[in-house]
Protein backbone atom coordinates (compact mmCIF):
# COMPACT_ATOMS: atom_id res chain seq x y z
CA UNK A 1 0.00 0.00 0.00
CA UNK A 2 1.46 3.40 -0.94
CA UNK A 3 1.76 6.12 1.70
CA UNK A 4 0.85 9.45 0.16
CA UNK A 5 0.30 12.87 1.66
CA UNK A 6 -0.51 15.42 -1.05
CA UNK A 7 -2.84 18.24 -0.07
CA UNK A 8 -4.63 20.42 -2.61
CA UNK A 9 -6.55 23.62 -1.84
CA UNK A 10 -9.46 23.86 -4.28
CA UNK A 11 -11.52 26.99 -4.85
CA UNK A 12 -14.46 27.25 -7.24
CA UNK A 13 -17.45 29.50 -7.69
CA UNK A 14 -21.09 29.24 -8.59
CA UNK A 15 -22.07 29.77 -12.22
CA UNK A 16 -21.61 33.46 -13.05
CA UNK A 17 -20.73 33.93 -9.36
CA UNK A 18 -24.39 34.05 -8.52
CA UNK A 19 -24.93 34.12 -4.72
CA UNK A 20 -26.96 30.89 -4.67
CA UNK A 21 -25.65 29.90 -1.23
CA UNK A 22 -27.20 32.90 0.46
CA UNK A 23 -27.61 31.70 4.05
CA UNK A 24 -25.37 30.14 6.67
CA UNK A 25 -27.84 27.28 7.05
CA UNK A 26 -27.83 26.46 3.34
CA UNK A 27 -24.05 26.64 3.17
CA UNK A 28 -23.74 24.35 6.19
CA UNK A 29 -26.01 21.79 4.47
CA UNK A 30 -24.02 21.94 1.23
CA UNK A 31 -20.61 21.71 2.94
CA UNK A 32 -21.83 18.78 5.05
CA UNK A 33 -23.14 17.04 1.94
CA UNK A 34 -19.88 17.60 0.04
CA UNK A 35 -17.91 16.09 2.93
CA UNK A 36 -20.23 13.08 3.32
CA UNK A 37 -20.51 12.39 -0.41
CA UNK A 38 -16.74 12.68 -0.83
CA UNK A 39 -16.27 10.14 1.95
CA UNK A 40 -18.45 7.61 0.08
CA UNK A 41 -16.24 8.10 -3.00
CA UNK A 42 -12.98 7.64 -1.10
CA UNK A 43 -12.08 11.33 -1.25
CA UNK A 44 -10.57 12.72 1.95
CA UNK A 45 -11.93 16.24 2.48
CA UNK A 46 -9.91 17.73 5.31
CA UNK A 47 -11.92 20.96 5.42
CA UNK A 48 -14.68 22.57 3.38
CA UNK A 49 -16.29 25.99 3.69
CA UNK A 50 -17.05 29.01 1.58
CA UNK A 51 -19.40 31.89 1.05
CA UNK A 52 -22.50 32.74 -0.98
CA UNK A 53 -20.86 32.31 -4.38
CA UNK A 54 -17.87 30.05 -3.86
CA UNK A 55 -16.39 27.06 -2.09
CA UNK A 56 -12.98 26.24 -0.62
CA UNK A 57 -12.02 22.63 -0.10
CA UNK A 58 -8.80 21.19 1.34
CA UNK A 59 -8.38 17.65 0.01
CA UNK A 60 -5.74 14.99 0.52
CA UNK A 61 -5.29 13.14 -2.77
CA UNK A 62 -5.24 9.36 -2.87
CA UNK A 63 -2.86 7.39 -5.06
CA UNK A 64 -5.39 6.88 -7.86
CA UNK A 65 -7.06 10.31 -7.72
CA UNK A 66 -6.52 13.23 -10.06
CA UNK A 67 -7.41 16.86 -9.59
CA UNK A 68 -9.78 16.75 -12.54
CA UNK A 69 -11.54 13.62 -11.26
CA UNK A 70 -11.94 15.01 -7.74
CA UNK A 71 -13.45 18.23 -9.04
CA UNK A 72 -15.80 16.38 -11.36
CA UNK A 73 -17.03 14.13 -8.54
CA UNK A 74 -17.44 16.89 -5.95
CA UNK A 75 -18.86 19.65 -8.15
CA UNK A 76 -21.02 17.46 -10.38
CA UNK A 77 -22.64 15.46 -7.62
CA UNK A 78 -23.16 18.42 -5.28
CA UNK A 79 -24.90 20.53 -7.94
CA UNK A 80 -27.11 17.54 -8.82
CA UNK A 81 -27.94 17.07 -5.11
CA UNK A 82 -28.67 20.79 -4.55
CA UNK A 83 -31.11 20.79 -7.49
CA UNK A 84 -32.70 17.47 -6.51
CA UNK A 85 -33.29 18.82 -2.98
CA UNK A 86 -34.71 22.08 -4.37
CA UNK A 87 -32.38 24.14 -2.17
CA UNK A 88 -32.21 27.13 -4.53
CA UNK A 89 -34.91 29.11 -6.34
CA UNK A 90 -33.19 28.80 -9.72
CA UNK A 91 -31.25 25.90 -11.21
CA UNK A 92 -27.95 25.62 -9.34
CA UNK A 93 -24.65 25.23 -11.17
CA UNK A 94 -20.98 25.51 -10.34
CA UNK A 95 -18.65 27.39 -12.71
CA UNK A 96 -16.45 25.14 -14.87
CA UNK A 97 -13.20 26.79 -13.81
CA UNK A 98 -11.49 26.29 -10.46
CA UNK A 99 -8.22 26.90 -8.65
CA UNK A 100 -6.13 24.01 -7.38
CA UNK A 101 -2.88 24.67 -5.52
CA UNK A 102 -0.68 22.33 -3.56
CA UNK A 103 -0.30 22.90 0.17
CA UNK A 104 2.88 21.98 2.02
CA UNK A 105 2.67 20.14 5.32
CA UNK A 106 3.85 23.26 7.19
CA UNK A 107 0.95 25.30 5.78
CA UNK A 108 -1.96 22.88 6.42
CA UNK A 109 -3.09 24.59 9.65
CA UNK A 110 -2.91 28.04 8.06
CA UNK A 111 -4.94 26.99 5.00
CA UNK A 112 -7.45 25.13 7.18
CA UNK A 113 -7.88 28.26 9.32
CA UNK A 114 -8.25 30.44 6.21
CA UNK A 115 -11.00 28.16 4.89
CA UNK A 116 -12.66 27.98 8.31
CA UNK A 117 -12.94 31.79 8.55
CA UNK A 118 -14.63 32.51 5.22
CA UNK A 119 -17.62 34.34 6.76
CA UNK A 120 -15.31 36.76 8.59
CA UNK A 121 -12.93 37.02 5.64
CA UNK A 122 -15.68 38.02 3.22
CA UNK A 123 -17.09 40.67 5.51
CA UNK A 124 -13.95 42.63 4.55
CA UNK A 125 -13.13 41.36 1.07
CA UNK A 126 -15.19 40.38 -1.97
CA UNK A 127 -14.74 37.11 -3.81
CA UNK A 128 -13.44 39.11 -6.80
CA UNK A 129 -10.69 40.56 -4.61
CA UNK A 130 -9.87 37.08 -3.28
CA UNK A 131 -9.88 35.71 -6.85
CA UNK A 132 -7.52 38.45 -8.05
CA UNK A 133 -5.18 37.74 -5.12
CA UNK A 134 -5.10 34.02 -5.99
CA UNK A 135 -4.32 34.83 -9.63
CA UNK A 136 -1.42 37.08 -8.60
CA UNK A 137 -0.11 35.04 -5.65
CA UNK A 138 0.12 31.79 -7.59
CA UNK A 139 1.21 33.31 -10.89
CA UNK A 140 -1.75 32.03 -12.90
CA UNK A 141 -1.69 35.12 -15.13
CA UNK A 142 1.81 34.25 -16.32
CA UNK A 143 0.68 30.76 -17.33
CA UNK A 144 -2.55 32.02 -18.84
CA UNK A 145 -0.74 34.59 -21.00
CA UNK A 146 1.75 32.07 -22.44
Beta strands, then each sheet from edge to edge (+ up, - down):
strand 1: 6-14
strand 2: 44-51
strand 3: 54-61
strand 4: 94-103
sheet 1: 2+ 3- 1+ 4-
end
